[in-house]
């Protein structure tokens, strides 16, 4: 059972029941409705119930979507009368004493209003706010919302509330608190704008640095591509030169470069094929023998006394081929790793080796 207040609020009858909508907002302010038991002590012409409130709004063509009750009691009327009409009801207990210091009341009010605005698409539904008389606490919290959430100045908010409600905020401490809140809000916005400007400046600087790095990377990649292209061109030229140098004849061939077999003379390869093979002579069908056999033959062709400790060792053809394959393998490994300094070093070694060979 709802508890009922037995005393009519002091000076309640001195204020008009309902104000007008605050321009550019959906706020409308009224004093608290009273239940029928309390109104028996009030003159019939001054009675104001929830039903009276709805009739007055209907005559204006207005309707409520949310009612915010700022009184510090629930004995003035039954909230079911509001919710029974499909109107949202929000209770925020705001004591008269020390109200300005209650920052939680401001936070709760701002959140309730903002949540309703964000979740409700019906812009015609008004937000009704009331305290006991619909002046001081209602005016203070509405002005705080206009200042902090909508960016109004304290003078604009106070003037708009007074014109719509018909009464100014009467407590000087409330007015001073509103002016201070406006200054604090302006300082926060300026600090936020400064931070945003600093953030934009840093973002712009970071973007320029990123573009510069990308351009530098692109130039480096292009330079590396040119170096690799030159390297492969030199490598291909050296390979072609080596093939052309070896194309006139094989090592160990009786017919050297520039000499040809006479008409009556058989080619050396044919002669070798026609000769009877001895037990110690391997059967080879090509002048290019196996690398191991060539190496063995090269070593057999030397006397032990010919290779002294101070004389440089002469590499065989097979050993040269193995060295060349090993170098090619190492080159491919370096290219696969893609390390720029290794590729440059390999290129310098290749150029130096090619120059020395020439």
C-alpha positions as MATLAB code, in Angstrom:
seq = 'XXXXXXXXXXXXXXXXXXXXXXXXXXXXXXXXXXXXXXXXXXXXXXXXXXXXXXXXXXXXXXXXXXXXXXXXXXXXXXXXXXXXXXXXXXXXXXXXXXXXXXXXXXXXXXXXXXXXXXXXXXXXXXXXXXXXXXXXXXXXXXXXXXXXXXXXXXXXXXXXXXXXXXXXXXXXXXXXXXXXXXXXXXXXXXXXXXXXXXXXXXXXXXXXXXXXXXXXXXXXXXXXXXXXXXXXXXXXXXXXXXXXXXXXXXXXXXXXXXXXXXXXXXXXXXXXXXXXXXXXXXXXXXXXXXXXXXXXXXXXXXXXXXXXXXXXXXXXXXXXXXXXXXXXXXXXXXXXXXXXXXXXXXXXXXXXXXXXXX';
ca = [
       0.000    0.000    0.000;
       1.310    3.445   -0.962;
       2.041    5.753    1.947;
       0.160    9.046    1.831;
       1.443   12.422    2.989;
      -0.951   14.146    5.383;
       0.325   17.692    4.939;
       0.133   19.877    1.834;
       3.631   21.169    0.921;
       4.343   24.654    2.142;
       3.661   27.401   -0.429;
       2.542   24.758   -2.931;
      -0.608   26.697   -3.738;
       1.396   29.836   -4.575;
       2.778   28.401   -7.828;
       0.973   27.699  -11.086;
       0.604   23.997  -11.809;
       2.120   23.834  -15.302;
       4.606   25.844  -17.347;
       5.387   25.927  -21.065;
       7.864   23.905  -23.086;
      11.392   25.316  -22.917;
      12.285   26.456  -26.462;
      14.582   24.176  -28.474;
      14.079   21.386  -25.920;
      11.435   18.849  -24.911;
      11.366   19.906  -21.250;
       8.149   20.992  -19.581;
       8.052   21.755  -15.831;
       5.162   21.445  -13.367;
       4.723   21.250   -9.627;
       4.058   17.890   -8.014;
       0.529   16.532   -8.357;
      -1.186   15.570   -5.100;
      -3.473   12.691   -4.199;
      -7.161   13.183   -3.477;
      -6.739   12.826    0.295;
      -4.357   15.777    0.471;
      -6.453   17.877   -1.866;
      -9.387   17.819    0.530;
      -7.458   20.484    2.430;
      -7.039   22.651   -0.691;
      -9.541   24.906   -2.384;
     -11.219   23.229   -5.324;
      -9.880   25.842   -7.785;
      -6.291   25.067   -6.776;
      -6.439   21.292   -6.916;
      -3.910   19.575   -9.144;
      -3.805   15.811   -9.631;
      -2.234   13.520  -12.210;
      -5.578   13.473  -13.987;
      -5.666   17.291  -14.016;
      -2.158   17.316  -15.503;
      -3.184   15.038  -18.373;
      -6.283   17.121  -19.125;
      -4.257   20.339  -19.281;
      -1.724   18.788  -21.651;
      -4.458   17.326  -23.839;
      -6.057   20.753  -24.189;
      -2.723   22.048  -25.540;
      -2.280   19.106  -27.869;
       0.704   17.886  -25.884;
       1.590   14.554  -24.286;
       4.261   13.175  -22.000;
       6.762   10.429  -22.739;
       8.747   10.621  -19.493;
       8.133   12.023  -16.006;
      11.133   12.728  -13.741;
      10.165   13.050  -10.064;
      12.741   15.031   -8.033;
      10.885   15.109   -4.708;
      12.453   13.396   -1.712;
       9.305   11.381   -0.935;
       6.843    9.114   -2.682;
       3.792   10.156   -0.632;
       2.426   12.931   -2.827;
       0.900   10.645   -5.481;
       1.043    7.077   -6.722;
       3.490    6.541   -9.599;
       1.174    3.842  -10.965;
      -1.094    6.642  -12.131;
       1.730    7.733  -14.459;
       2.915    4.325  -15.601;
      -0.699    3.187  -16.106;
      -0.898    5.735  -18.934;
       2.125    4.158  -20.692;
       4.365    7.023  -19.599;
       7.870    6.258  -18.330;
       8.565    7.258  -14.736;
      11.991    8.049  -13.229;
      12.483    8.747   -9.523;
      15.533   10.749   -8.359;
      15.497   11.594   -4.654;
      16.802   15.154   -4.268;
      16.805   16.494   -0.698;
      16.302   20.224   -0.263;
      19.281   20.687    2.048;
      22.746   20.332    0.554;
      21.251   19.713   -2.859;
      23.867   21.722   -4.780;
      26.640   19.540   -3.363;
      24.905   16.339   -4.503;
      26.785   15.772   -7.769;
      25.234   12.309   -8.037;
      21.836   13.923   -8.545;
      23.169   15.842  -11.546;
      24.822   12.749  -13.016;
      21.709   10.607  -12.537;
      19.446   13.257  -14.049;
      21.673   13.831  -17.080;
      21.936   10.091  -17.682;
      18.182    9.533  -17.390;
      17.416   12.322  -19.867;
      20.122   11.300  -22.328;
      19.109    7.633  -22.234;
      15.499    8.520  -22.929;
      16.432   10.806  -25.834;
      18.734    8.184  -27.346;
      16.222    5.333  -27.062;
      13.024    7.175  -28.042;
      12.320    8.135  -31.636;
       9.108   10.003  -30.780;
      10.267   13.622  -30.720;
       6.747   14.872  -29.956;
       6.686   13.171  -26.550;
       7.656   15.703  -23.876;
       9.867   15.229  -20.820;
       8.024   16.363  -17.704;
      10.153   17.368  -14.707;
       8.832   18.291  -11.281;
      10.018   18.837   -7.739;
       7.724   20.039   -4.969;
       6.973   23.456   -6.469;
       8.555   22.952   -9.881;
      11.056   25.810   -9.524;
      14.395   25.454   -7.705;
      15.504   21.830   -7.988;
      13.770   21.322  -11.322;
      15.258   24.529  -12.716;
      18.743   23.743  -11.444;
      18.955   20.250  -12.957;
      17.396   21.291  -16.259;
      19.833   24.207  -16.555;
      22.752   21.888  -15.743;
      21.679   19.613  -18.576;
      21.379   22.530  -21.000;
      24.833   23.794  -20.009;
      26.741   20.512  -19.895;
      25.042   18.488  -22.616;
      23.748   21.126  -25.048;
      26.484   23.720  -24.598;
      24.258   26.589  -23.470;
      25.631   29.445  -21.394;
      24.350   29.833  -17.846;
      22.547   33.066  -18.751;
      20.781   31.443  -21.709;
      19.685   28.485  -19.598;
      18.412   30.605  -16.694;
      16.535   32.977  -18.985;
      14.928   30.144  -20.975;
      13.785   28.361  -17.808;
      12.322   31.521  -16.270;
      10.372   32.375  -19.426;
       8.964   28.851  -19.776;
       8.109   28.199  -16.119;
       7.050   31.701  -15.231;
       9.285   31.805  -12.147;
      13.035   32.315  -11.754;
      15.246   30.080   -9.661;
      14.869   31.678   -6.250;
      17.897   30.326   -4.388;
      21.057   32.347   -4.991;
      23.346   29.398   -4.234;
      21.739   27.483   -7.106;
      22.319   30.370   -9.525;
      25.966   30.748   -8.467;
      26.502   27.015   -8.855;
      25.094   27.212  -12.398;
      27.489   30.010  -13.374;
      30.413   28.019  -11.982;
      29.244   24.894  -13.820;
      29.133   26.893  -17.068;
      32.733   28.060  -16.582;
      33.926   24.533  -15.795;
      32.082   23.136  -18.787;
      33.599   25.756  -21.097;
      37.096   25.016  -19.788;
      36.592   21.295  -20.360;
      35.448   21.904  -23.929;
      38.442   24.133  -24.628;
      40.793   21.536  -23.171;
      39.088   18.857  -25.228;
      39.362   20.985  -28.372;
      43.035   21.575  -27.622;
      43.596   17.854  -27.153;
      41.728   17.158  -30.378;
      43.833   19.722  -32.233;
      47.003   18.189  -30.804;
      45.771   14.749  -31.797;
      45.027   15.948  -35.335;
      48.458   17.569  -35.543;
      50.181   14.380  -34.393;
      48.092   12.303  -36.780;
      49.024   14.587  -39.660;
      52.702   14.414  -38.708;
      52.524   10.633  -38.392;
      50.828   10.404  -41.781;
      53.561   12.471  -43.423;
      56.259   10.323  -41.811;
      54.495    7.155  -42.955;
      54.238    8.468  -46.516;
      57.917    9.441  -46.438;
      58.905    5.985  -45.172;
      56.797    4.330  -47.852;
      58.408    6.480  -50.546;
      61.873    5.677  -49.184;
      61.045    1.973  -49.096;
      59.766    2.157  -52.658;
      62.995    3.843  -53.790;
      65.076    1.241  -51.949;
      63.063   -1.578  -53.489;
      63.467   -0.032  -56.944;
      67.205    0.389  -56.380;
      67.522   -3.200  -55.189;
      65.580   -4.376  -58.233;
      67.937   -2.495  -60.553;
      70.979   -3.921  -58.781;
      69.596   -7.449  -58.993;
      68.763   -6.945  -62.662;
      72.313   -5.741  -63.374;
      73.712   -8.609  -61.357;
      71.737  -11.226  -63.285;
      72.703   -9.572  -66.566;
      76.388   -9.775  -65.614;
      75.929  -13.334  -64.429;
      74.262  -14.322  -67.698;
      76.996  -12.595  -69.721;
      79.708  -14.407  -67.802;
      77.906  -17.715  -68.272;
      77.580  -17.146  -72.024;
      81.245  -16.174  -72.230;
      82.213  -19.354  -70.419;
      80.082  -21.476  -72.764;
      81.523  -19.792  -75.859;
      85.055  -20.328  -74.496;
      84.428  -24.038  -73.958;
      82.422  -24.573  -77.126;
      85.412  -24.964  -79.516;
      86.559  -28.182  -77.915;
      86.847  -30.146  -74.745;
      89.834  -30.248  -72.493;
      92.095  -33.092  -73.517;
      90.814  -33.083  -77.119;
      93.539  -33.639  -79.766;
      91.870  -31.039  -82.024;
      92.401  -27.668  -80.397;
      90.670  -24.428  -81.242;
      91.372  -23.360  -84.803;
      92.622  -26.834  -85.963;
      90.460  -29.221  -87.933;
      90.910  -32.832  -89.010;
      92.297  -33.357  -92.495;
      90.134  -35.143  -95.061;
      92.145  -38.310  -94.713;
      92.322  -38.137  -90.987;
      89.602  -39.521  -88.795;
      88.155  -37.444  -86.023;
      89.797  -38.060  -82.657;
      86.562  -39.182  -81.071;
      85.975  -41.737  -83.834;
      89.510  -43.007  -83.509;
      89.073  -43.407  -79.794;
      85.884  -45.340  -80.344;
      87.476  -47.679  -82.893;
      90.526  -48.495  -80.786;
      90.476  -51.805  -78.942;
      89.974  -51.205  -75.324;
      92.426  -52.531  -72.840;
      91.646  -53.750  -69.409;
      92.928  -50.564  -67.808;
      91.231  -48.183  -70.242;
      87.697  -47.107  -69.350;
      85.028  -47.227  -72.009;
      83.938  -43.597  -72.655;
      81.596  -42.516  -75.439;
      82.061  -38.761  -74.894;
      85.044  -36.448  -74.579;
      83.448  -35.152  -71.389;
      84.259  -37.839  -68.877;
      82.957  -38.210  -65.367;
      84.343  -35.638  -63.012;
      85.863  -38.229  -60.738;
      87.605  -39.937  -63.648;
      88.952  -36.633  -64.985;
      90.272  -35.714  -61.612;
      91.956  -39.104  -61.324;
      93.503  -38.773  -64.785;
      94.762  -35.276  -64.034;
      96.415  -36.478  -60.870;
      97.899  -39.562  -62.616;
      99.433  -37.336  -65.296;
     101.608  -35.699  -62.653;
     104.665  -37.168  -61.077;
     104.930  -37.060  -57.362;
     108.082  -35.037  -57.643;
     106.457  -32.374  -59.798;
     104.235  -31.129  -56.941;
     106.449  -29.562  -54.394;
     105.444  -28.112  -51.067;
     106.053  -24.564  -52.399;
     104.254  -25.021  -55.714;
     100.525  -24.075  -55.932;
      98.171  -26.949  -56.440;
      96.652  -27.036  -59.956;
      92.878  -27.620  -59.934;
      91.435  -30.173  -62.268;
      88.554  -29.447  -64.628;
      86.140  -31.399  -62.458;
      87.225  -29.459  -59.391;
      86.679  -26.188  -61.259;
      83.180  -27.300  -62.211;
      82.395  -28.273  -58.646;
      83.641  -24.902  -57.425;
      81.506  -23.139  -60.011;
      78.400  -25.098  -59.001;
      79.107  -24.349  -55.341;
      79.403  -20.636  -56.096;
      76.127  -20.700  -58.009;
      74.439  -22.492  -55.121;
      75.737  -19.916  -52.654;
      74.525  -17.101  -54.917;
      71.030  -18.560  -55.051;
      70.982  -18.921  -51.269;
      71.939  -15.270  -50.850;
      69.254  -14.153  -53.310;
      66.617  -16.213  -51.490;
      67.472  -14.596  -48.157;
      66.989  -11.187  -49.769;
      69.458   -9.348  -47.553;
      70.516   -6.207  -49.339;
      74.053   -5.973  -47.933;
      74.780   -9.636  -48.761;
      73.587   -9.124  -52.350;
      75.822   -6.060  -52.718;
      78.807   -7.941  -51.297;
      78.130  -10.862  -53.631;
      77.911   -8.470  -56.582;
      81.253   -6.866  -55.704;
      82.920  -10.274  -55.415;
      81.452  -11.341  -58.745;
      82.613   -8.166  -60.511;
      86.087   -8.509  -58.977;
      86.310  -12.166  -60.007;
      85.100  -11.412  -63.530;
      87.621   -8.568  -63.863;
      90.447  -10.776  -62.618;
      89.479  -13.505  -65.057;
      89.581  -11.056  -67.946;
];
